[in-house]
Amino acid sequence: MFAFASMLFSFLGGPVAKALVQGYQAKLTAGNTSEKIAAETAGAEIAAQTAETRAQTDLKIAQIGHWYEPEKLFAYSLWFYFTKVYIYDAALGLGTTDAVRGDVAAWGGLIISFYFAKRGFENIARILKR
């Protein structure tokens, strides 16, 4: 029965579930009190790690996905500017907009670079972290 449960949990939950099954097996097979305490401590540590991972995931979900995030607000302002320049001014010929120069142009370039390169840098950091 333990072999089937271990196989099922390792298939469904990966290493965390497999470690929980192993901890439970160690608890059941522990002969004396010190082995039982060690098995219970290992199980509690795994449960704490699982709860911490879940809390971190919930925090990420709570922080992202809103229209009013700062990076999105900057992107909206740049989208509005480029829409006016390329569609209203250039394509339709209905107006003129002066070129952006100086610090504002540098900041605009940085914001656009950040917005498009952010995911690539996150992937590189994730690879290097391993």
C-alpha positions as CSV (number, residue, x, y, z in Angstrom):
1,M,0.0,0.0,0.0
2,F,2.9,2.4,0.8
3,A,4.4,1.7,-2.6
4,F,1.2,2.6,-4.4
5,A,0.7,5.8,-2.2
6,S,4.3,6.8,-2.8
7,M,4.0,6.3,-6.5
8,L,0.7,8.2,-6.6
9,F,2.0,11.2,-4.6
10,S,5.3,11.3,-6.5
11,F,3.3,11.4,-9.7
12,L,0.8,14.0,-8.5
13,G,2.8,16.2,-6.2
14,G,6.5,15.7,-7.0
15,P,9.3,15.8,-4.5
16,V,7.3,17.6,-1.7
17,A,4.5,14.9,-1.7
18,K,7.1,12.2,-1.9
19,A,9.0,13.7,1.1
20,L,5.7,13.8,3.0
21,V,5.0,10.1,2.3
22,Q,8.6,9.2,3.4
23,G,8.2,11.3,6.6
24,Y,4.9,9.5,7.3
25,Q,6.5,6.1,6.7
26,A,9.4,7.1,9.0
27,K,6.9,8.1,11.7
28,L,5.0,4.8,11.4
29,T,8.1,2.7,11.5
30,A,9.9,4.6,14.2
31,G,10.7,2.4,17.1
32,N,11.6,4.7,19.9
33,T,10.6,8.2,20.9
34,S,13.6,10.0,19.5
35,E,13.0,8.6,16.0
36,K,9.3,9.6,16.3
37,I,10.3,13.1,17.3
38,A,12.8,13.3,14.3
39,A,10.1,12.1,11.9
40,E,7.5,14.6,13.2
41,T,10.0,17.4,13.0
42,A,10.8,16.5,9.4
43,G,7.1,16.4,8.6
44,A,6.5,19.8,10.2
45,E,9.5,21.3,8.3
46,I,8.2,20.1,5.0
47,A,4.7,21.4,5.8
48,A,6.2,24.8,6.7
49,Q,8.1,24.9,3.4
50,T,5.0,24.1,1.5
51,A,3.0,26.8,3.4
52,E,5.8,29.3,2.7
53,T,5.9,28.5,-1.0
54,R,2.1,28.8,-1.1
55,A,2.2,32.2,0.7
56,Q,4.9,33.5,-1.7
57,T,2.7,32.5,-4.7
58,D,-0.4,34.1,-3.1
59,L,1.6,37.3,-2.6
60,K,2.8,37.4,-6.2
61,I,-0.8,36.9,-7.4
62,A,-2.0,39.7,-5.1
63,Q,0.7,42.1,-6.3
64,I,0.2,41.6,-10.1
65,G,-2.7,41.8,-12.4
66,H,-4.0,45.2,-11.6
67,W,-4.4,47.9,-14.3
68,Y,-2.9,50.5,-11.9
69,E,0.5,48.9,-11.4
70,P,3.3,51.6,-11.8
71,E,4.9,49.9,-14.7
72,K,1.6,49.7,-16.5
73,L,0.8,53.4,-15.8
74,F,4.1,54.4,-17.4
75,A,3.3,52.1,-20.3
76,Y,-0.1,53.6,-20.7
77,S,1.4,57.1,-20.9
78,L,3.9,56.0,-23.5
79,W,1.2,54.2,-25.5
80,F,-0.8,57.3,-25.5
81,Y,2.1,59.4,-26.8
82,F,3.1,56.9,-29.5
83,T,-0.5,56.5,-30.6
84,K,-0.8,60.2,-31.0
85,V,2.5,60.5,-32.9
86,Y,2.1,57.6,-35.2
87,I,-1.6,57.5,-35.8
88,Y,-3.0,61.0,-35.3
89,D,0.0,62.9,-36.5
90,A,1.8,60.7,-39.1
91,A,-0.9,58.4,-40.4
92,L,-3.9,60.7,-40.4
93,G,-1.9,64.0,-40.8
94,L,-4.1,65.8,-38.4
95,G,-1.5,67.4,-36.1
96,T,2.2,67.8,-35.2
97,T,4.0,66.8,-32.1
98,D,7.4,68.0,-31.2
99,A,10.1,65.4,-30.7
100,V,10.9,64.3,-27.2
101,R,14.5,65.3,-26.2
102,G,16.7,65.2,-23.2
103,D,15.9,63.4,-20.0
104,V,12.3,62.7,-21.0
105,A,13.5,60.8,-24.1
106,A,16.0,58.8,-22.0
107,W,13.4,57.9,-19.4
108,G,10.9,56.9,-22.2
109,G,13.5,54.6,-23.7
110,L,14.3,53.1,-20.3
111,I,10.6,52.5,-19.6
112,I,10.1,50.8,-23.0
113,S,13.3,48.8,-22.6
114,F,12.2,47.7,-19.1
115,Y,8.7,46.8,-20.3
116,F,9.9,44.6,-23.2
117,A,13.2,43.2,-21.6
118,K,11.9,42.5,-18.1
119,R,10.8,38.9,-18.8
120,G,14.0,38.0,-20.4
121,F,16.0,39.3,-17.5
122,E,13.8,37.4,-15.1
123,N,14.4,34.2,-17.0
124,I,18.2,34.7,-17.0
125,A,18.1,35.4,-13.3
126,R,16.0,32.3,-12.7
127,I,18.6,30.2,-14.6
128,L,21.5,31.7,-12.8
129,K,19.8,31.2,-9.4
130,R,19.7,27.4,-10.0
